[in-house]
Amino acid sequence: MRTEELPEQFLESMKTMLGTEYQDYLNSMKEDTRTAFRVNTNKIAQEQFMDICPFQTEPVPWNEKGFYYNADEDMPSKHPYYYAGLYYIQEPSAMIPASLLPVEEGDRVLDLCAAPGGKATELAAKLHGTGLLVANDISVSRAMALAKNLQIAGTGNAVVTAETPQNLAAVLSGFFQKVLIDAPCSGEGMFRRDPGMVKSWLAHGPEYYASIQTEILESAYELLAPGGDMVYSTCTFSPLEDEGMIQSFLKKHPDMTICEVPRYPGYSEGRPDWVPDGDPALKKCVRIFPHRAEGEGHFAVLLHKQGKAGRAYAESEMWDKKGTDLRSNKQKQKTQEGIEEFFQMILPEAGIEFKKLSRKKDIYVAETLAAGQMKGLRIVAGGLIIGSDKNGRFEPSPQLALALRGEDYLQRIDLPAEDERVIRYLKGETVLMDKPYKGYVLFCVDGYPLGWCKGNGSGTMKNKYYPGWRMQ
């Protein structure tokens, strides 16, 4: 972008902060932004993906799963692997916050400002189907887009909420072992990538967002269990929103400390000298400057809450006790034609049990842990949708297809990415096969599920790919 389009007040601030590097920063604003994707290791190991990767890539220094690609030559968003959820297209610097949070399998994790889902899908990959991920965004529309991205990524252990941080804290105080805040901010680090952010900055600068960030941090503190870890991040250069925000937070909460994190090429230290009486520990923060690294401007810090974790929640407390056990109550319900037959096609290794399904109106759901803890919250999506009742017939959901591995379902079609029928399928068209199929078939590309189709005993497959996800 043209540097003369940048606000004068912002430029004066950057000149004061950067000193002799100021011109280097201005020069970087005239360069093209880098594009990247992150491999979804919830579906495929990084090494396996690189064996089949159809793009020319370079590694992102600070995330072993991240790879730059050339947007002039490759279009990962149009490749079948994208629709299979094998990777997530993400700005390189935005990969940092989730990578800093030390999530372990079995953790209860909260992504407090999660839309559109880049960080949430990485947290889900770290959990690898265990524990619980709550992904929240205050906007219902953004939360719905977030739910879609988690579903395509194959996440079955997530609850998507559309709540204020204060409401979440009132219901789930001290519940989470790991919390991620990618806070709303003035967006100074995104001016090059999205020049429209300049107009937003002129309307609402750092001072406006600082008060919002303070409130979010206070709620996050309440949500974080003793002994837990929290990452705070922004995409702005403003010391008021970055080091200054953390310094104020630590003064109010002396049981919180800044943690060391691994340092990678492109990382810059935090700058305590940019805030009054800056704590030297602020150097442990991470900054990305576009003139020093191939990414947009970013800030992140890992914090630890001292103390021992409180009472562990028993599993019986975390399930919704009003859920319907289809096995024990099936005589009381209308028979769902085909549902038991369908489940006979799912192998036990998939980890989806018929007996743990609940029915909510006409939808069958595999509940997540903590369903019993979240009463009163606005839930956009909770658990893994297994299927629905379509006029007395069971129809498996597109979410279930993406949550399965190809080998989890006995009747499947597996075509290479180069086969033109894969694109036809993703566009919602009828697919012809040499072999006759009957009933629901899992449609896969190179072994990775895309969705369902249905055979009638001939080679003509009825396309069941979700219309809202179709390739345009």
C-alpha positions in Angstrom: 0.0 0.0 0.0 1.0 3.6 -0.3 2.5 5.0 2.9 0.8 8.3 2.3 -2.5 6.5 3.0 -1.4 5.8 6.6 -2.7 8.1 9.3 -0.1 10.8 10.3 -0.6 10.1 14.0 0.1 6.4 13.5 3.2 7.2 11.5 4.5 9.5 14.1 4.0 6.8 16.7 5.9 4.2 14.6 8.7 6.6 14.0 9.1 7.2 17.7 9.1 3.4 18.5 11.2 2.2 15.6 13.8 4.9 15.4 16.4 4.0 12.8 14.3 1.1 11.6 11.4 3.3 10.7 12.3 3.6 7.0 12.7 -0.2 6.8 9.1 -0.5 8.1 7.9 2.0 5.5 9.6 0.1 2.7 8.0 -3.2 3.9 4.6 -1.7 3.6 5.1 -1.5 -0.2 5.9 -5.2 -0.5 3.4 -7.9 -1.2 2.0 -9.9 1.7 2.8 -13.6 2.1 0.1 -16.3 2.0 0.3 -19.5 3.9 -1.6 -22.5 5.1 -1.3 -24.7 8.2 -1.6 -28.5 8.0 -4.5 -29.9 10.1 -2.7 -32.7 12.1 -6.1 -33.7 13.4 -6.6 -35.4 10.0 -3.1 -36.0 8.6 0.5 -36.0 9.9 2.6 -33.1 8.5 5.0 -35.6 6.9 2.2 -37.4 5.2 0.7 -34.2 3.8 4.1 -33.1 2.4 4.3 -36.4 0.6 1.0 -35.5 -1.3 1.2 -31.7 -1.2 0.5 -30.4 -4.8 1.9 -26.9 -4.1 5.3 -25.3 -4.1 5.9 -24.3 -0.4 8.4 -22.8 2.0 8.2 -23.4 5.8 6.9 -20.7 8.1 9.7 -20.3 10.7 7.6 -20.2 13.8 5.2 -23.0 13.1 6.3 -26.4 11.9 2.9 -27.1 10.4 2.8 -23.8 8.5 3.9 -23.3 4.9 4.0 -20.3 2.6 2.7 -20.7 -0.9 2.8 -18.6 -4.1 -0.7 -17.2 -4.6 0.1 -16.3 -8.2 0.7 -20.0 -9.0 -1.4 -22.0 -6.6 -4.9 -21.8 -5.3 -5.2 -24.1 -2.2 -8.7 -22.9 -1.6 -9.8 -24.6 -4.8 -8.1 -27.9 -4.2 -10.1 -31.0 -3.0 -7.7 -31.3 0.0 -9.1 -27.9 1.3 -12.6 -29.3 1.2 -11.3 -32.4 3.0 -10.0 -30.2 5.8 -6.4 -31.2 5.4 -5.2 -27.6 5.9 -6.4 -24.2 6.9 -5.4 -21.1 5.0 -4.1 -18.6 7.5 -2.0 -15.4 7.7 1.5 -16.5 8.8 1.7 -14.4 11.9 -1.8 -15.5 13.0 -0.3 -19.0 13.5 1.7 -17.8 16.5 -0.9 -17.5 19.3 -2.3 -21.1 19.2 1.2 -22.5 18.8 2.3 -20.7 22.0 -0.5 -22.2 24.1 0.8 -25.5 25.6 -2.4 -27.6 25.1 -2.2 -31.2 26.2 -4.6 -34.0 25.3 -7.6 -34.1 27.7 -7.5 -30.3 28.5 -10.5 -28.1 28.7 -9.6 -25.3 26.3 -11.3 -21.9 25.6 -10.8 -19.8 22.5 -12.5 -16.7 23.7 -12.5 -14.6 20.5 -12.4 -17.4 18.0 -13.9 -16.4 14.7 -13.2 -17.2 11.9 -11.5 -20.3 13.3 -7.8 -20.4 12.4 -6.7 -20.6 16.0 -9.6 -22.8 17.1 -8.8 -25.4 14.5 -5.2 -25.5 15.6 -6.2 -25.9 19.3 -8.5 -28.7 18.2 -5.7 -30.4 16.4 -3.6 -30.3 19.6 -6.4 -31.9 21.6 -6.7 -34.6 18.9 -10.3 -35.5 19.7 -9.8 -35.5 23.5 -10.9 -33.1 26.2 -13.1 -30.2 25.3 -12.8 -27.1 23.1 -15.1 -24.2 23.6 -14.8 -21.7 20.8 -16.6 -18.4 21.3 -17.4 -15.3 19.4 -19.8 -12.6 20.5 -21.4 -12.3 17.0 -23.8 -15.1 16.1 -23.0 -14.8 12.4 -19.3 -15.0 13.0 -19.9 -17.9 15.4 -21.7 -19.8 12.6 -18.8 -19.4 10.2 -16.5 -20.5 13.1 -18.6 -23.7 13.5 -18.4 -24.4 9.8 -14.6 -24.2 9.9 -14.4 -26.5 12.9 -16.7 -29.0 11.3 -14.7 -29.1 8.0 -11.5 -29.6 10.2 -13.2 -32.7 11.6 -13.7 -31.5 15.1 -16.1 -33.5 17.2 -15.2 -32.4 20.7 -16.1 -28.7 20.4 -18.9 -26.4 21.6 -19.3 -23.1 19.7 -20.9 -20.3 21.7 -21.9 -16.7 20.9 -21.6 -15.0 24.2 -20.0 -12.1 25.9 -16.9 -13.0 27.9 -18.7 -11.8 31.1 -21.5 -14.3 30.5 -19.1 -17.2 30.0 -17.2 -16.3 33.2 -20.5 -16.2 35.1 -21.3 -19.8 34.1 -17.8 -21.4 33.7 -15.6 -19.7 36.3 -12.3 -21.5 36.8 -13.4 -24.2 34.3 -10.6 -24.0 31.7 -7.0 -25.2 31.9 -6.0 -23.3 28.8 -7.4 -20.0 27.5 -6.6 -18.1 24.2 -7.5 -14.5 23.7 -6.9 -13.1 20.2 -8.3 -9.7 21.3 -10.2 -7.2 19.1 -7.7 -4.4 18.5 -6.9 -1.4 16.4 -5.4 -3.6 13.7 -2.3 -1.6 13.0 -0.4 -4.7 12.0 -2.9 -5.5 9.3 -2.8 -2.1 7.4 -0.7 -3.6 4.6 -2.9 -6.7 4.1 -6.2 -4.9 4.6 -6.0 -1.2 3.9 -9.7 -0.9 5.0 -8.4 -1.2 8.6 -7.0 2.3 8.2 -10.6 3.7 8.1 -11.5 1.6 11.2 -8.4 2.9 13.0 -9.4 6.5 12.3 -12.9 5.8 13.8 -11.6 3.7 16.8 -8.0 3.9 17.7 -6.0 2.1 20.4 -7.7 4.0 23.3 -11.1 2.6 22.2 -9.9 -1.0 22.1 -7.8 -0.8 25.3 -10.9 -0.6 27.5 -12.5 -3.6 25.6 -9.3 -5.6 26.0 -9.2 -4.9 29.8 -12.7 -6.3 30.2 -11.9 -9.4 28.1 -8.7 -10.1 30.1 -10.6 -9.8 33.4 -13.2 -12.3 32.2 -10.4 -14.6 30.9 -8.8 -14.5 34.3 -12.0 -15.7 35.9 -12.4 -18.5 33.4 -8.9 -19.8 33.8 -8.3 -22.4 36.5 -5.4 -22.1 39.0 -2.3 -23.7 37.4 -3.6 -22.9 33.9 -2.1 -21.1 31.0 -3.3 -18.2 28.9 -2.2 -16.6 25.7 -3.1 -12.9 24.9 -2.5 -11.7 21.4 -3.3 -8.8 19.1 -2.5 -7.8 15.5 -1.5 -4.3 16.4 1.8 -2.5 17.2 0.3 -0.2 19.8 2.1 -0.5 23.2 -1.1 0.6 24.9 -2.8 -2.6 23.6 0.2 -4.8 23.9 2.9 -4.5 26.6 1.0 -1.8 28.4 -2.1 -4.0 28.6 -0.1 -6.9 30.0 1.7 -4.7 32.5 -1.6 -3.3 33.9 -3.1 -6.8 34.0 -0.1 -8.3 36.0 -0.2 -5.4 38.5 -3.8 -6.3 39.2 -3.2 -10.0 39.3 0.1 -10.8 40.9 -0.6 -14.5 40.7 -0.1 -14.3 36.9 3.4 -14.4 35.4 4.9 -14.1 32.0 6.4 -17.4 30.6 9.4 -17.9 28.4 8.5 -19.3 24.9 10.8 -20.8 22.3 12.3 -18.1 20.0 12.2 -18.6 16.2 13.7 -16.6 13.3 11.5 -13.6 12.7 10.5 -13.2 16.4 11.3 -9.9 18.1 11.3 -9.3 21.8 8.6 -7.4 23.7 9.5 -3.8 24.4 9.2 -2.8 28.1 10.9 0.4 27.2 7.8 1.4 25.3 5.6 1.6 28.4 6.1 3.7 31.6 8.1 1.7 34.2 8.0 -1.3 32.0 8.6 -4.7 33.7 11.8 -6.3 32.1 9.8 -9.6 32.0 7.8 -8.0 29.1 10.8 -8.9 26.9 9.5 -12.5 27.0 6.6 -11.3 24.8 6.7 -12.0 21.0 6.4 -9.3 18.4 6.3 -9.6 14.6 7.4 -6.7 12.5 6.9 -6.9 8.7 10.3 -5.5 8.0 11.9 -8.2 10.1 9.8 -11.2 9.3 7.6 -12.5 6.5 4.3 -11.9 8.2 1.9 -9.1 9.2 2.3 -7.2 12.5 1.5 -9.3 15.6 1.9 -9.5 19.4 1.6 -12.5 21.7 2.4 -13.5 25.3 2.0 -16.7 27.3 0.9 -16.2 30.9 0.6 -18.7 33.8 -1.8 -18.6 36.7 -0.2 -19.8 39.9 -1.8 -22.2 42.3 -3.1 -25.7 42.1 -6.0 -26.7 40.1 -9.3 -26.9 42.0 -11.7 -29.8 42.2 -11.8 -31.8 39.0 -15.2 -32.2 37.4 -16.4 -35.8 37.4 -17.4 -37.0 34.0 -21.0 -37.6 35.2 -21.2 -33.9 36.1 -20.1 -32.9 32.7 -22.7 -34.7 30.6 -26.2 -33.5 30.0 -28.2 -35.7 32.3 -31.3 -35.0 30.3 -29.8 -36.3 27.1 -31.6 -39.2 25.4 -30.0 -42.6 25.5 -31.2 -44.1 22.2 -30.3 -47.6 23.2 -32.3 -47.6 26.4 -35.2 -45.5 25.1 -35.5 -46.7 21.5 -38.8 -48.5 22.2 -40.3 -45.2 23.3 -39.3 -43.4 20.1 -40.4 -43.6 16.5 -38.3 -46.1 14.7 -35.7 -44.4 12.5 -35.4 -46.4 9.4 -31.8 -47.2 8.6 -30.0 -45.7 11.6 -29.0 -49.0 13.2 -28.1 -50.4 9.8 -26.0 -47.2 9.2 -24.1 -47.6 12.4 -23.2 -51.1 11.5 -21.1 -49.6 8.8 -19.1 -47.5 11.2 -16.1 -49.3 12.8 -15.6 -49.2 16.6 -12.2 -47.5 16.0 -14.2 -44.4 15.0 -15.1 -43.9 18.6 -18.7 -42.9 17.9 -21.1 -44.9 20.1 -24.7 -45.3 19.1 -25.7 -45.5 22.8 -24.3 -42.0 23.5 -26.4 -40.3 20.9 -29.1 -37.8 21.9 -32.0 -36.6 19.9 -32.8 -32.9 19.8 -35.9 -32.5 17.8 -35.0 -34.2 14.5 -31.2 -34.0 14.9 -29.0 -36.8 16.4 -25.9 -35.5 18.3 -22.9 -37.1 19.9 -22.7 -35.0 23.0 -19.4 -33.4 24.2 -18.1 -33.3 27.7 -19.4 -30.3 29.8 -22.8 -30.3 28.1 -24.2 -30.4 31.6 -22.2 -27.3 32.6 -23.3 -24.9 29.9 -26.9 -24.3 30.7 -28.1 -20.8 29.9 -25.3 -20.0 27.4 -26.1 -19.3 23.7 -24.8 -22.3 21.9 -24.5 -22.2 18.2 -23.2 -25.7 17.8 -22.5 -28.3 20.4 -21.1 -31.8 19.9 -20.9 -33.7 16.7 -24.1 -33.8 14.6 -24.5 -37.4 13.5 -27.5 -37.1 11.3 -31.1 -36.1 11.1 -34.6 -37.5 10.7 -35.8 -36.8 7.1 -39.5 -37.8 7.0 -38.8 -41.0 9.0 -35.5 -41.9 7.4 -32.1 -41.4 8.9 -29.7 -39.2 6.9 -26.1 -38.9 8.0 -24.7 -35.4 8.4 -21.9 -33.7 6.4 -20.2 -33.0 9.8 -20.0 -36.7 10.5 -18.3 -37.4 7.2 -15.6 -34.9 7.8 -15.1 -36.2 11.4 -14.5 -39.7 10.2 -11.3 -41.2 8.7 -11.8 -43.0 5.4 -11.1 -46.3 7.0 -13.8 -45.8 9.7 -16.7 -46.5 7.3 -17.0 -49.8 5.5 -18.7 -48.6 2.2 -16.6 -45.9 0.6 -15.5 -44.5 -2.7 -11.9 -43.3 -2.9 -10.7 -41.3 -5.9 -7.4 -39.5 -6.6 -7.5 -35.7 -6.5 -6.9 -35.6 -10.2 -10.1 -37.6 -11.0 -12.6 -35.1 -12.6 -15.4 -36.8 -10.6 -14.0 -35.4 -7.4 -14.7 -31.8 -8.7 -18.0 -32.9 -10.0 -18.9 -34.2 -6.6 -17.8 -31.0 -4.8 -20.0 -29.0 -7.2 -23.0 -31.1 -6.2 -23.3 -33.0 -9.5 -24.2 -36.6 -10.0 -21.2 -39.0 -10.0 -21.1 -42.2 -12.1 -19.2 -45.3 -10.8 -18.3 -48.6 -12.5 -19.3 -50.5 -9.4 -22.9 -50.6 -8.1 -23.5 -49.3 -4.6 -26.6 -49.4 -2.4 -27.2 -47.1 0.6 -24.9 -44.4 2.0 -21.3 -44.3 0.7 -18.5 -42.2 2.1 -16.9 -40.2 -0.7 -13.2 -39.7 -0.3 -10.3 -38.1 -2.1 -7.0 -39.9 -1.7 -8.4 -41.6 1.4 -9.8 -38.5 3.1 -13.6 -38.0 3.4 -15.4 -35.2 1.7 -19.0 -36.2 2.3 -21.8 -38.6 1.5 -23.4 -40.0 -1.6 -26.1 -42.6 -2.0 -26.4 -45.5 -4.3 -29.6 -47.3 -5.5 -27.9 -50.5 -6.7 -26.6 -49.0 -9.9 -23.5 -47.0 -10.7 -25.3 -43.7 -10.4 -24.6 -42.0 -7.1 -27.0 -39.4 -5.7 -24.9 -36.5 -4.5 -25.4 -35.7 -0.8 -22.6 -33.1 -0.5 -23.8 -30.2 1.7 -25.0 -27.4 -0.6 -23.6 -24.6 1.6 -20.1 -26.1 1.2 -20.1 -26.6 -2.6 -17.3 -25.5 -4.8 -18.2 -22.5 -6.8 
